[in-house]
Amino acid sequence: MKSWLLLIPCLALLGCANEQEDIQAWMNEQAAGMRGSVKPLPEIKPFPVVAYSSSALIEPFKVSRIEPERKASGGGGAEA
């Protein structure tokens, strides 16, 4: 009985053998006329060099710039 169970998958694989040969032949036929092509890369345009000098500008992360300016006050009471 066990020999019959082993025979069933073998028969199923034999049925696929012809299909595989047909597909392989078709793929070989299609591959014969194929030719890959790659477009050439576009020319790289150089960007102009720009001089940047930040020494004359205000530092954006300076502590005095981040914290609000504190004004001296005389006590906060109403003047009479």
Secondary structure, 3 states (H helix, E strand, C coil): CHHHHHHHHHHHHHHHHHHHHHHHHHHHHHHHCCCCCCCCCCCCCCCCCCCCCCCCCCCCCCHHHHCCCCCCCCCCCCCC
